[in-house]
Amino acid sequence: MKKALILMNMGGANSIDEVEMFLRNMFADKNILPMNRYLRAFIGNIIVNKRLDEVKENFQKYLGGKSPLLDITNKLINKLESKLDMPIVPVMRYVPPFASDALAKFKADNIDELILFPMYPQYSTTTTLSSIEDIEIRCKELDYNPKITVIEPYYDNYNYIALIAKKIIKAIEGKDTKEYDLILSAHGLPMSIIKNGDPYEKQIEANLSALKIYLHQKGVEFHKIKLAYQSKVGKSAWLEPNLSDVLRNPTNKKVIIYPLSFTIDNSETIFELGIEHKEITDKIGYEDYIVVPCFNNDNEFVDLIVGLIK
């Protein structure tokens, strides 16, 4: 059986021109705005028009005009190719590379099985499900019927937890962990989606719990370990506590932030955490503010992916 591996992610604008495409595609996604399509188009349009100029400006000013996500993913794939004997491609949900091109090639190459690897450790209808459904729709359009295998969420996988701990410990090297609050920052979601049965919040909390146990077993102590959510859009109720609020009401002015729902650095880790939230801590006069980088193309992450696939 000929297999191929697809690394699924939401994507990040590869140029200033793609910022609008990303926002429009995201807010046209029924999993992101679960309502009838007319209302979704209306609300999506309002959100995009409100945010577009600001997002473009931030991309230009702080990210050099593009998200680093695809470049890093391609570096990760280069390493994976030396360990897995199958074609490997990135597929993004809202900007290129889209699923259709890869799937058309796989059909032509007689690939019988697609292994879908979510670059999101925790499952959500807004991320994993949205990406899977998109691939299934494109396969149908192409009249391509491969076996589809989806890698399970790995938020509580022992090697994944060990890898997070290693990243955190490396980022705080030479400092006393007991003096720092460790804040695990996960991407937020509207409460309406959680109340609809999305398991994301439960998996985030289980991820936090597993990491706490692991750090305790390794004798790594922080002043406090907290969970917060970032990236809120609009006025509706979202998962709490919001990271901005946590940072504005410090119990400790030395913090280290770990981006819990991301595996590859993107605008939300580099701009939101590294710049926007740092501005809050600068104004308040924090003594130290550290953001831990994502796994990106670390060799241990390559091994984790290979292990989960095999």
KOLTOR-794534 format. One record per residue (C-alpha): x, y, z; residue in three letters; residue number from 1. Coordinates in Angstrom, 1 decimal. Example, Ala and Ser with C-alpha at 12.3 -4.5 7.8 and 13.67 -1.06 7.14 Angstrom:
% KOLTOR-794534
<<12.3; -4.5; 7.8>; "ala"; 1>
<<13.7; -1.1; 7.1>; "ser"; 2>
//
This chain:
% KOLTOR-794534
<<0.0; 0.0; 0.0>; "met"; 1>
<<1.4; 3.4; -1.0>; "lys"; 2>
<<1.1; 5.9; 1.8>; "lys"; 3>
<<1.5; 9.7; 2.1>; "ala"; 4>
<<1.7; 12.0; 5.1>; "leu"; 5>
<<-0.2; 15.3; 5.3>; "ile"; 6>
<<0.7; 17.8; 8.1>; "leu"; 7>
<<-2.5; 19.7; 8.7>; "met"; 8>
<<-2.5; 23.3; 10.0>; "asn"; 9>
<<-4.6; 26.4; 9.8>; "met"; 10>
<<-1.9; 28.3; 7.8>; "gly"; 11>
<<-0.5; 31.8; 8.1>; "gly"; 12>
<<-0.4; 34.5; 5.4>; "ala"; 13>
<<2.6; 34.0; 3.1>; "asn"; 14>
<<2.4; 37.7; 2.0>; "ser"; 15>
<<0.5; 40.8; 2.9>; "ile"; 16>
<<-1.9; 40.0; 0.0>; "asp"; 17>
<<-2.8; 36.7; 1.7>; "glu"; 18>
<<-3.9; 38.3; 5.0>; "val"; 19>
<<-7.4; 39.1; 3.6>; "glu"; 20>
<<-7.6; 35.6; 2.1>; "met"; 21>
<<-6.8; 34.0; 5.4>; "phe"; 22>
<<-9.3; 36.1; 7.3>; "leu"; 23>
<<-12.1; 35.6; 4.8>; "arg"; 24>
<<-11.6; 31.8; 4.5>; "asn"; 25>
<<-11.4; 31.5; 8.3>; "met"; 26>
<<-14.6; 33.3; 9.0>; "phe"; 27>
<<-16.4; 31.5; 6.1>; "ala"; 28>
<<-15.6; 28.2; 7.9>; "asp"; 29>
<<-18.8; 26.7; 9.4>; "lys"; 30>
<<-16.7; 25.2; 12.2>; "asn"; 31>
<<-15.4; 28.7; 13.2>; "ile"; 32>
<<-18.8; 30.4; 12.9>; "leu"; 33>
<<-21.4; 27.7; 13.4>; "pro"; 34>
<<-24.6; 29.4; 12.0>; "met"; 35>
<<-26.5; 29.5; 8.7>; "asn"; 36>
<<-24.3; 30.5; 5.7>; "arg"; 37>
<<-26.1; 33.9; 5.1>; "tyr"; 38>
<<-25.6; 35.0; 8.7>; "leu"; 39>
<<-22.0; 33.6; 8.6>; "arg"; 40>
<<-21.2; 35.6; 5.5>; "ala"; 41>
<<-22.7; 38.8; 7.0>; "phe"; 42>
<<-20.9; 38.4; 10.4>; "ile"; 43>
<<-17.6; 37.2; 8.7>; "gly"; 44>
<<-17.6; 40.3; 6.5>; "asn"; 45>
<<-18.0; 42.6; 9.5>; "ile"; 46>
<<-15.2; 41.0; 11.4>; "ile"; 47>
<<-12.8; 41.0; 8.4>; "val"; 48>
<<-13.5; 44.6; 7.5>; "asn"; 49>
<<-13.0; 45.6; 11.1>; "lys"; 50>
<<-9.7; 43.8; 11.5>; "arg"; 51>
<<-8.0; 43.7; 8.1>; "leu"; 52>
<<-6.0; 47.0; 8.1>; "asp"; 53>
<<-4.7; 46.4; 11.7>; "glu"; 54>
<<-3.7; 42.8; 10.9>; "val"; 55>
<<-2.0; 43.8; 7.7>; "lys"; 56>
<<-0.1; 46.6; 9.5>; "glu"; 57>
<<1.1; 44.1; 12.2>; "asn"; 58>
<<2.2; 41.6; 9.6>; "phe"; 59>
<<4.2; 44.3; 7.8>; "gln"; 60>
<<5.7; 45.9; 11.0>; "lys"; 61>
<<6.4; 42.9; 13.2>; "tyr"; 62>
<<6.6; 39.8; 10.9>; "leu"; 63>
<<8.4; 41.1; 7.9>; "gly"; 64>
<<5.2; 40.8; 5.7>; "gly"; 65>
<<4.6; 37.0; 6.2>; "lys"; 66>
<<4.0; 34.3; 8.7>; "ser"; 67>
<<7.0; 32.0; 9.4>; "pro"; 68>
<<4.7; 29.0; 9.7>; "leu"; 69>
<<5.1; 27.5; 6.2>; "leu"; 70>
<<8.9; 28.0; 6.0>; "asp"; 71>
<<9.3; 26.2; 9.4>; "ile"; 72>
<<6.9; 23.4; 8.4>; "thr"; 73>
<<8.9; 22.8; 5.2>; "asn"; 74>
<<12.1; 22.6; 7.3>; "lys"; 75>
<<10.4; 20.1; 9.5>; "leu"; 76>
<<9.3; 18.1; 6.5>; "ile"; 77>
<<12.9; 18.0; 5.2>; "asn"; 78>
<<13.9; 16.3; 8.4>; "lys"; 79>
<<10.9; 13.9; 8.4>; "leu"; 80>
<<11.7; 12.8; 4.9>; "glu"; 81>
<<15.0; 11.3; 6.1>; "ser"; 82>
<<13.1; 9.1; 8.6>; "lys"; 83>
<<9.9; 8.2; 6.7>; "leu"; 84>
<<9.7; 6.5; 3.4>; "asp"; 85>
<<6.6; 8.3; 2.0>; "met"; 86>
<<5.7; 11.6; 0.4>; "pro"; 87>
<<5.1; 14.3; 3.0>; "ile"; 88>
<<3.3; 17.6; 2.3>; "val"; 89>
<<2.0; 20.6; 4.4>; "pro"; 90>
<<-1.7; 21.4; 3.9>; "val"; 91>
<<-3.1; 24.6; 5.2>; "met"; 92>
<<-6.7; 25.3; 5.8>; "arg"; 93>
<<-7.1; 29.0; 4.9>; "tyr"; 94>
<<-4.1; 29.9; 2.7>; "val"; 95>
<<-1.9; 28.0; 0.3>; "pro"; 96>
<<-0.7; 25.3; 0.1>; "pro"; 97>
<<-4.3; 24.0; 0.0>; "phe"; 98>
<<-5.4; 20.3; 0.0>; "ala"; 99>
<<-6.5; 20.1; -3.7>; "ser"; 100>
<<-3.1; 20.4; -5.3>; "asp"; 101>
<<-1.5; 17.7; -3.0>; "ala"; 102>
<<-4.5; 15.4; -3.4>; "leu"; 103>
<<-4.5; 15.7; -7.2>; "ala"; 104>
<<-0.9; 14.7; -7.2>; "lys"; 105>
<<-1.4; 11.8; -4.8>; "phe"; 106>
<<-4.3; 10.5; -6.9>; "lys"; 107>
<<-2.1; 10.6; -10.0>; "ala"; 108>
<<0.7; 8.8; -8.1>; "asp"; 109>
<<-1.7; 6.1; -7.0>; "asn"; 110>
<<-1.3; 6.8; -3.3>; "ile"; 111>
<<-3.8; 4.4; -1.5>; "asp"; 112>
<<-3.6; 5.8; 2.1>; "glu"; 113>
<<-3.4; 9.3; 3.5>; "leu"; 114>
<<-2.1; 9.7; 7.0>; "ile"; 115>
<<-3.4; 13.0; 8.4>; "leu"; 116>
<<-1.2; 14.5; 11.2>; "phe"; 117>
<<-2.9; 17.4; 13.0>; "pro"; 118>
<<-0.3; 20.0; 14.0>; "met"; 119>
<<-2.8; 20.8; 16.8>; "tyr"; 120>
<<-2.0; 18.6; 19.8>; "pro"; 121>
<<-5.6; 19.0; 21.2>; "gln"; 122>
<<-8.7; 18.1; 19.1>; "tyr"; 123>
<<-11.2; 20.8; 18.3>; "ser"; 124>
<<-14.0; 21.0; 15.7>; "thr"; 125>
<<-12.5; 24.4; 14.8>; "thr"; 126>
<<-9.0; 22.9; 13.9>; "thr"; 127>
<<-8.7; 19.2; 13.5>; "thr"; 128>
<<-12.2; 18.5; 12.4>; "leu"; 129>
<<-12.2; 21.5; 10.0>; "ser"; 130>
<<-9.0; 20.3; 8.4>; "ser"; 131>
<<-10.2; 16.7; 8.1>; "ile"; 132>
<<-13.5; 17.7; 6.6>; "glu"; 133>
<<-11.8; 19.9; 4.1>; "asp"; 134>
<<-9.6; 17.1; 2.9>; "ile"; 135>
<<-12.6; 14.7; 2.6>; "glu"; 136>
<<-14.5; 17.3; 0.5>; "ile"; 137>
<<-11.5; 17.8; -1.8>; "arg"; 138>
<<-11.1; 14.0; -2.2>; "cys"; 139>
<<-14.7; 13.7; -3.2>; "lys"; 140>
<<-14.4; 16.6; -5.7>; "glu"; 141>
<<-11.4; 14.7; -7.3>; "leu"; 142>
<<-13.2; 11.4; -7.2>; "asp"; 143>
<<-10.2; 10.1; -5.2>; "tyr"; 144>
<<-11.0; 7.5; -2.5>; "asn"; 145>
<<-7.9; 6.7; -0.5>; "pro"; 146>
<<-8.0; 5.1; 3.0>; "lys"; 147>
<<-7.7; 8.0; 5.5>; "ile"; 148>
<<-6.0; 7.5; 8.8>; "thr"; 149>
<<-6.0; 10.3; 11.3>; "val"; 150>
<<-3.4; 10.5; 14.0>; "ile"; 151>
<<-5.1; 10.8; 17.4>; "glu"; 152>
<<-4.7; 13.9; 19.6>; "pro"; 153>
<<-1.4; 13.7; 21.4>; "tyr"; 154>
<<-1.9; 16.3; 24.2>; "tyr"; 155>
<<-1.4; 13.6; 26.9>; "asp"; 156>
<<1.3; 11.6; 25.1>; "asn"; 157>
<<4.3; 11.1; 27.5>; "tyr"; 158>
<<6.9; 12.0; 24.9>; "asn"; 159>
<<5.0; 15.2; 23.9>; "tyr"; 160>
<<4.7; 16.2; 27.6>; "ile"; 161>
<<8.4; 15.5; 28.1>; "ala"; 162>
<<9.2; 17.7; 25.1>; "leu"; 163>
<<7.2; 20.6; 26.4>; "ile"; 164>
<<9.0; 20.3; 29.7>; "ala"; 165>
<<12.4; 20.3; 28.0>; "lys"; 166>
<<11.5; 23.4; 26.0>; "lys"; 167>
<<10.4; 25.3; 29.1>; "ile"; 168>
<<13.5; 24.2; 31.1>; "ile"; 169>
<<15.8; 25.2; 28.3>; "lys"; 170>
<<14.1; 28.7; 28.0>; "ala"; 171>
<<14.6; 29.4; 31.7>; "ile"; 172>
<<18.1; 28.0; 31.9>; "glu"; 173>
<<20.3; 29.7; 34.5>; "gly"; 174>
<<17.3; 31.2; 36.4>; "lys"; 175>
<<15.5; 30.0; 39.5>; "asp"; 176>
<<12.2; 28.4; 38.4>; "thr"; 177>
<<10.7; 28.9; 41.9>; "lys"; 178>
<<10.8; 32.7; 41.2>; "glu"; 179>
<<8.6; 32.4; 38.1>; "tyr"; 180>
<<5.0; 31.8; 37.3>; "asp"; 181>
<<4.6; 29.4; 34.4>; "leu"; 182>
<<1.6; 30.4; 32.3>; "ile"; 183>
<<0.4; 28.0; 29.7>; "leu"; 184>
<<-1.3; 30.0; 27.0>; "ser"; 185>
<<-3.8; 28.2; 24.8>; "ala"; 186>
<<-5.7; 29.5; 21.8>; "his"; 187>
<<-9.1; 30.7; 23.0>; "gly"; 188>
<<-12.5; 29.5; 21.7>; "leu"; 189>
<<-16.0; 30.9; 22.1>; "pro"; 190>
<<-18.0; 29.3; 24.9>; "met"; 191>
<<-20.8; 28.6; 22.5>; "ser"; 192>
<<-18.5; 26.1; 20.7>; "ile"; 193>
<<-17.4; 24.5; 24.0>; "ile"; 194>
<<-21.1; 24.2; 25.1>; "lys"; 195>
<<-21.9; 22.5; 21.9>; "asn"; 196>
<<-19.7; 19.6; 22.9>; "gly"; 197>
<<-16.2; 20.5; 21.6>; "asp"; 198>
<<-13.7; 18.6; 23.7>; "pro"; 199>
<<-10.9; 21.2; 23.4>; "tyr"; 200>
<<-11.2; 22.7; 26.9>; "glu"; 201>
<<-11.1; 19.3; 28.6>; "lys"; 202>
<<-8.0; 18.3; 26.5>; "gln"; 203>
<<-6.3; 21.5; 27.3>; "ile"; 204>
<<-6.9; 20.9; 31.1>; "glu"; 205>
<<-5.7; 17.3; 30.8>; "ala"; 206>
<<-2.6; 18.6; 29.0>; "asn"; 207>
<<-2.0; 21.0; 31.9>; "leu"; 208>
<<-2.5; 18.3; 34.5>; "ser"; 209>
<<-0.1; 15.9; 32.7>; "ala"; 210>
<<2.6; 18.6; 32.5>; "leu"; 211>
<<2.2; 19.5; 36.2>; "lys"; 212>
<<2.7; 15.9; 37.2>; "ile"; 213>
<<5.7; 15.5; 34.9>; "tyr"; 214>
<<7.4; 18.7; 36.2>; "leu"; 215>
<<6.7; 17.6; 39.8>; "his"; 216>
<<8.3; 14.2; 39.1>; "gln"; 217>
<<11.3; 15.8; 37.6>; "lys"; 218>
<<11.7; 18.1; 40.7>; "gly"; 219>
<<11.1; 21.3; 38.6>; "val"; 220>
<<9.1; 23.8; 40.8>; "glu"; 221>
<<7.5; 27.1; 39.7>; "phe"; 222>
<<6.1; 29.7; 41.9>; "his"; 223>
<<2.7; 29.0; 40.3>; "lys"; 224>
<<1.5; 27.2; 37.2>; "ile"; 225>
<<-1.5; 28.8; 35.5>; "lys"; 226>
<<-3.6; 28.3; 32.4>; "leu"; 227>
<<-4.8; 31.2; 30.2>; "ala"; 228>
<<-6.4; 31.7; 26.8>; "tyr"; 229>
<<-5.4; 34.1; 24.1>; "gln"; 230>
<<-6.6; 35.5; 20.7>; "ser"; 231>
<<-10.1; 36.4; 21.7>; "lys"; 232>
<<-12.2; 38.0; 18.9>; "val"; 233>
<<-15.4; 39.9; 19.3>; "gly"; 234>
<<-17.6; 40.5; 22.4>; "lys"; 235>
<<-19.1; 37.1; 23.0>; "ser"; 236>
<<-18.0; 34.9; 26.0>; "ala"; 237>
<<-14.8; 33.0; 25.4>; "trp"; 238>
<<-12.8; 30.6; 27.4>; "leu"; 239>
<<-11.4; 32.2; 30.6>; "glu"; 240>
<<-9.1; 33.4; 32.0>; "pro"; 241>
<<-7.9; 35.7; 29.2>; "asn"; 242>
<<-4.1; 36.0; 29.1>; "leu"; 243>
<<-4.2; 39.8; 28.9>; "ser"; 244>
<<-6.3; 39.9; 32.2>; "asp"; 245>
<<-3.9; 37.5; 33.9>; "val"; 246>
<<-0.9; 39.6; 32.9>; "leu"; 247>
<<-2.6; 42.9; 34.0>; "arg"; 248>
<<-3.2; 41.5; 37.5>; "asn"; 249>
<<0.1; 39.9; 38.4>; "pro"; 250>
<<0.7; 37.8; 41.4>; "thr"; 251>
<<4.3; 37.7; 40.3>; "asn"; 252>
<<6.3; 39.9; 38.0>; "lys"; 253>
<<8.5; 37.1; 36.6>; "lys"; 254>
<<6.7; 34.9; 34.1>; "val"; 255>
<<7.4; 32.4; 31.5>; "ile"; 256>
<<4.8; 31.7; 28.8>; "ile"; 257>
<<4.4; 28.4; 27.0>; "tyr"; 258>
<<2.1; 28.4; 23.8>; "pro"; 259>
<<0.2; 25.2; 24.7>; "leu"; 260>
<<-1.9; 24.8; 21.6>; "ser"; 261>
<<0.8; 25.4; 19.0>; "phe"; 262>
<<3.6; 23.2; 17.6>; "thr"; 263>
<<5.0; 25.7; 15.0>; "ile"; 264>
<<5.6; 29.4; 15.7>; "asp"; 265>
<<3.2; 31.7; 13.9>; "asn"; 266>
<<1.8; 35.2; 14.2>; "ser"; 267>
<<0.0; 34.3; 17.4>; "glu"; 268>
<<3.1; 33.2; 19.2>; "thr"; 269>
<<5.6; 35.7; 17.7>; "ile"; 270>
<<3.4; 38.8; 17.5>; "phe"; 271>
<<0.7; 38.2; 20.1>; "glu"; 272>
<<2.8; 36.6; 22.8>; "leu"; 273>
<<6.2; 38.1; 21.9>; "gly"; 274>
<<5.1; 41.7; 21.2>; "ile"; 275>
<<1.5; 42.5; 22.1>; "glu"; 276>
<<1.5; 40.8; 25.5>; "his"; 277>
<<5.0; 41.8; 26.3>; "lys"; 278>
<<3.9; 45.5; 25.9>; "glu"; 279>
<<1.4; 44.9; 28.7>; "ile"; 280>
<<4.2; 43.5; 31.0>; "thr"; 281>
<<6.5; 46.4; 30.0>; "asp"; 282>
<<3.9; 49.0; 31.0>; "lys"; 283>
<<3.3; 47.3; 34.4>; "ile"; 284>
<<7.0; 46.8; 35.0>; "gly"; 285>
<<7.5; 43.1; 35.0>; "tyr"; 286>
<<11.0; 42.0; 36.0>; "glu"; 287>
<<11.1; 39.2; 33.4>; "asp"; 288>
<<8.9; 38.0; 30.6>; "tyr"; 289>
<<10.0; 34.9; 28.7>; "ile"; 290>
<<8.1; 33.3; 25.7>; "val"; 291>
<<9.1; 29.7; 25.0>; "val"; 292>
<<9.5; 28.9; 21.3>; "pro"; 293>
<<7.3; 26.2; 19.8>; "cys"; 294>
<<8.8; 22.8; 18.8>; "phe"; 295>
<<9.2; 24.0; 15.2>; "asn"; 296>
<<11.7; 21.7; 13.4>; "asn"; 297>
<<13.4; 20.4; 16.6>; "asp"; 298>
<<14.8; 16.9; 16.1>; "asn"; 299>
<<12.8; 15.6; 19.1>; "glu"; 300>
<<9.6; 16.8; 17.5>; "phe"; 301>
<<10.6; 15.0; 14.3>; "val"; 302>
<<11.0; 11.8; 16.5>; "asp"; 303>
<<7.7; 12.4; 18.2>; "leu"; 304>
<<5.8; 12.6; 14.8>; "ile"; 305>
<<7.6; 9.5; 13.5>; "val"; 306>
<<6.7; 7.7; 16.7>; "gly"; 307>
<<3.1; 8.6; 16.5>; "leu"; 308>
<<2.9; 7.6; 12.9>; "ile"; 309>
<<4.6; 4.2; 13.4>; "lys"; 310>
//
